[in-house]
Amino acid sequence: MAPIAPPPRLLPLLLVIAVLPGARRPASGCFTAIFSFGDSIADTGNAVRLGSLGASSGSPPYGRTFFDRPTGRFSDGRVIIDFIAQGLGLPLVRPYLDGGSGDDFRQGANFAVGGATALDLDFFSSKGIQASWTDRSLRVQIESFKQLLSSLSSDTKEVLNSSLILMGEIGGNDYNHPFFQGINADEVRTFVPSVIGAISSAINDLIELGVKTLLVPGNFPIGCIPAYLDVFQSKNVEDYDSQTGCIKWLNEFSEYHNRLLQDELDRLRKLHPHVTIIYANYYDATISFFRAPQLFGFKAPLHACCGSDGPYGVNRFVQCGHKDATVCSDPSSSISWDGIHLTEAAYETIARSLLEGPHAKPPITRACPQRSAIDDF
């Protein structure tokens, strides 16, 4: 895979990283494979293979920036897992639903599905919530992973010892679906411990299988997402952060999820001291865009690049991919691609902060099971 050339607007940030004490460049051969679980943030083409669920991601203008065609990614180009794979010298991770034998996935497989939840659908049905999205919950994805392992001709333990596991992002849809159906925030908040429990259970299952290195992302600041800003518009100025324009109570919800997740990861680290569990701080990595957008080359930070009219560039009836939708001329100057998902430019900056720090502790490149060759991007 060809090295990633950092765009000019990222050079100041990368120079800062390069001079930090102990900073490292990504290592070629650091991990031999990446296995990924999650939702549309990590999906590289599974949802579109399931039909209508991922229909938009299989149509223009999705994929226009890097691939010049739709690939099933919910962005204008690459997503976080793509940049991590490239930074580690690995091929882009194939969607599991592409099919093939176990040996076709020797360097990894992606089980993430757009719309997926950490919890099974019966949880939401029991709450009286219409659960009409995908049934490819985290538990189902883990079961598919187990089936794949059983088909590998290689030594399974050896494969897992040198693999990086990307646990999502997962859990966001457990809140998105209810919130957008009008479920009260206090009720949705009661779901958080169950969501964390589902993520923890999946991590335990993977560790029992022999996994040694996991990257576990937290939730994004959903109060800054155009779709949320549109649905929860308020005339009360106190609802908004004066610095960013984001909705405070929604971001506080994300912070609550992230606190509980980090507490649970601390508990798991004590139970499994020989396993590296890295918390990926998606929240801080993203909120920095909104606090200082000009530093990252972003304009109109709360406005979707691809969408329609409205103060945030979104319209529930004319979404990105609709024949009447509009697209900004330069996606790299936007944070949000379609009102829910981010642009390739935003994902690249987040990924670099995970590979080198400061938004992953330890940074991915310092968690390598093999630390021999050190190459530049």
C-alpha positions, -999 to +999 in steps of 0.1 A: +000+000+000+014+034-010+023+058+019-003+084+029+008+119+020-005+143+046-025+171+032-010+206+036-035+217+062-024+189+085+013+196+084+014+220+114-003+193+135+020+166+123+050+187+130+039+191+166+034+154+169+068+147+154+087+166+180+068+153+210+091+132+233+089+096+223+068+101+192+070+073+167+061+067+131+038+038+122+057+005+119+055-016+088+046-052+099+034-039+133+002-060+131-004-087+107-042-083+105-071-060+116-105-073+126-132-047+130-167-046+145-192-017+147-216+004+128-215+028+099-185+046+113-164+015+106-184-002+078-164-006+046-192-022+026-213-047+046-245-027+049-247-020+011-245-058+005-275-063+027-297-042+005-317-011+013-300-005+047-269+008+031-284+020-002-272+056+001-236+045+007-237+026-025-247+056-046-230+088-057-218+111-043-205+087-016-169+077-022-161+105-045-130+119-028-106+089-027-122+060-045-140+080-073-170+057-068-193+045-040-179+016-020-204+012+008-185+035+031-206+062+047-184+091+038-170+109+008-139+087+009-119+067+035-130+061+070-109+057+102-102+020+098-088+027+063-063+052+076-053+029+105-047+000+080-027+022+057-007+036+086+002+001+097+012-010+062-018-033+058-044-035+029-078-019+034-099-042+055-123-062+034-160-064+044-169-098+057-200-100+035-178-099+004-175-136+010-146-159+004-127-186+022-110-181+055-076-176+038-091-146+019-093-128+053-058-137+066-050-100+069-083-091+085-120-088+081-146-061+088-178-072+104-192-036+110-226-029+096-242+005+091-271+009+115-258-018+139-263-016+176-244-030+206-276-044+220-298-070+202-331-058+187-353-075+213-339-051+239-355-022+220-387-041+212-391-047+249-390-010+255-417-004+229-392+011+204-397+003+168-366-018+159-366-018+122-329-015+116-303-043+110-302-073+132-264-074+129-258-064+165-224-067+181-232-101+194-241-113+159-209-098+145-188-117+172-205-149+162-196-143+126-160-137+137-159-170+155-172-188+123-144-171+103-117-182+128-129-218+125-123-217+087-087-203+089-060-227+078-034-207+098-028-212+136-056-192+152-037-183+183-008-169+161-033-149+140-050-133+171-017-126+189-006-103+161-039-088+152-054-054+161-091-056+170-111-024+164-142-024+186-164+000+167-174+027+172-204+007+185-232+019+208-240+052+190-270+037+172-284+024+205-290+060+212-295+074+177-324+052+168-344+060+200-335+097+200-347+101+164-379+083+173-386+109+200-378+088+230-372+109+261-335+116+269-339+104+305-351+070+293-324+067+267-299+074+295-310+043+313-298+022+282-262+032+287-252+006+313-267-021+291-248-008+261-215-008+281-223-043+293-227-056+257-194-041+247-177-055+277-192-090+271-179-089+235-144-078+246-143-107+271-154-132+244-126-119+221-100-122+249-111-157+256-104-165+219-069-152+223-070-116+212-041-095+227-047-059+214-080-041+212-088-005+203-122+005+219-136+039+208-159+061+228-188+080+214-187+112+194-200+146+207-234+141+192-245+176+202-223+188+173-238+165+147-259+184+121-288+158+122-291+162+160-288+200+158-316+200+133-339+177+152-333+193+186-332+229+176-340+252+206-348+288+211-331+286+245-296+300+241-286+282+273-290+249+255-260+257+233-223+259+240-212+295+233-178+284+220-189+257+196-226+261+189-231+225+199-261+213+221-247+209+256-271+183+270-265+160+240-227+162+244-231+156+282-250+124+272-220+113+251-196+121+280-217+100+303-214+070+279-177+076+276-172+077+314-190+045+320-171+029+291-137+040+304-146+027+339-154-007+324-122-008+304-103-001+336-120-031+352-112-053+322-076-043+323-073-054+358-089-088+350-067-092+319-033-076+326-016-093+297-040-078+272-036-043+257-070-025+258-067+010+242-094+036+247-098+056+215-110+091+225-132+099+196-149+126+217-119+148+223-105+142+189-137+155+173-147+183+197-113+199+189-126+205+154-155+225+167-134+245+192-109+256+166-121+247+131-097+271+114-067+252+129-078+221+109-089+239+078-126+234+084-153+260+075-190+260+086-182+233+111-219+226+120-230+224+084-232+191+064-213+190+031-239+168+014-276+173+021-301+200+015-314+234+028-318+243+064-294+259+089-273+228+093-274+216+057-297+187+064-333+178+056-349+145+066-367+143+033-338+152+010-308+133+024-274+129+008-277+107-023-312+120-030-316+134-065-324+169-051-295+169-026-266+193-030-229+187-024-203+213-013-174+220-037-147+210-012-155+182+012-121+185+029-132+219+043-162+202+061-163+181+092-197+165+085-203+147+052-240+139+053-252+152+086-245+120+105-211+108+093-178+127+089-158+135+059-126+117+049-106+148+060-121+146+095-116+108+097-080+111+086-072+136+114-088+114+140-070+083+127-036+100+129-043+110+165-049+074+173-018+061+155+005+086+171-015+101+200-027+120+218-062+104+215-052+068+221-032+057+252-010+041+243-010+052+206-015+023+183+020+023+170+033+019+206+011-011+212+027-031+184+033-068+191+064-064+168+086-033+171+113-038+145+111-016+114+099+020+117+087+036+084+072+069+075+037+072+062 
